[in-house]
């Protein structure tokens, strides 16, 4: 029982730290990040439908895996832990978005979409 209480206390402390950090994130950057999730989803759908074959399979695989990790509730930090549970999801997505940015920009050009709302 002591172990459970200790784990809960650590989780609460981490959640408080995360909440403090999230308050410092600009709303524009958060909207941009959420927009990238939608952009990546549309890109993967277009690739799966055979409409957009101009992207490396490694990029499609990384985007698909990152989106799946984001959607599946069972991961390294369970999503039920307030705020903290989404940190690992955001880290994975951020890493993949960083490596896939050039391909996602090309996808925007192909789609005729302005990449500015998604990238600085």
Secondary structure, 3 states (H helix, E strand, C coil): CHHHHHHHHHHHHHHHHHHHHHHCCCHHHHHHHHHHHHHHHHHHHHHHCCCCCCCCHHHHHHHHHHHHHHHCCCCCCCCCCCCHHHHHHHHHHHHHHHHHHHHHHHHHHHHCCCHHHCCC
